Amino acid sequence: MTSATRQPGTPAAALPPRLIATDLDGTLLRDDKSVSPRTVAALAAAEEAGIEVFFVTGRPARWMDVVSEHVHGHGLAICGNGAAVVDLHGGPGTHRFVKVRELARDNALKAVQLLRGAAPGTVFAVEQTYGFHQEPDYPKLHMEIPDHLLPAEELLAPDGPGADQPVLKILAYHPSLDPDAFLTLARLAVGEHANVTRSSPSALLELSGPGVSKASTLALCCAERGISHEEVVAFGDMPNDVEMLTWAGQSYAMGNAHPDVIAAASGRTVANNDDGVAVVIEHLLADRLR
């Protein structure tokens, strides 16, 4: 397996890029969730030049319609912070799960228990391959109506709703804690039972299976294609992108990025609303012609 733990500062070989891995919200997408014409053109030009483009996002597969027409030949995206590789060729509602890296229910239950104890007032939601469930007090943070409203312990029970589907991630929300402080507290509390990260500006955490991240799933996809980390260019803006930016041979923090992302990336581009991903792709392609 290709390692997804390369440390910052490791010299990367000066190899031409073979794969671009980009986050969506706050990175490729503008704040209105659109893909600008300039970015559409840059993505198409990269694919035409033989560079694969992978969307690597915390979004569930059913929220990928915003970019499904831009996946080009391979049609694949990494969703749920690495919990799933999805073929988007069929369009919204017809996606196919190519790879699933689930959060085992016993790990999920233990993580819920530990986080309830460490941060009283935390409320939870459960993301599955084809379902979304939440606790009654979980706020309306998402663009959909939950399938079930039950305590997390019932949602994650062996005979609970969606028992026939794998759990992709747990969402944990706290109404008053500072987002970064909540992330640090949760990582200490949950330990080895789950990978904990965040992508929201609010105190909303995302818990995946141990070792599951954007970076580790991207590393698997690259290994299947014979692509080394030195041949990957990655873009991101939030803590859930840090491992991916650390792993990639070249990486860019957006102008609007979290301080941890800026520290992890090897370079920086302009903000998402200024087409920061397109700016870098255009420079990369221009360099290939020199």
Secondary structure, 3 states (H helix, E strand, C coil): CCCCCCCCCCCCCCCCCCEEEECHHHHHCCCCCCCCHHHHHHHHHHHHCCCEEEEECCCCHHHHHHCHHHCCCCCEEEEHHHCEEEECCCCCCCCEEEEECCCCHHHHHHHHHHHHHHCCCCEEEEEECCCEEECCCCCCCCCCCCCEECCHHHHCCCCCCCCCCCEEEEEEECCCCCHHHHHHHHHHHHHHHCEEECCCCCCEEEEECCCCCHHHHHHHHHHHHCCCHHHEEEEECCHHHHHHHHHCCEEEECCCCCHHHHHHCCEECCCHHHCHHHHHHHHHHHHHCC
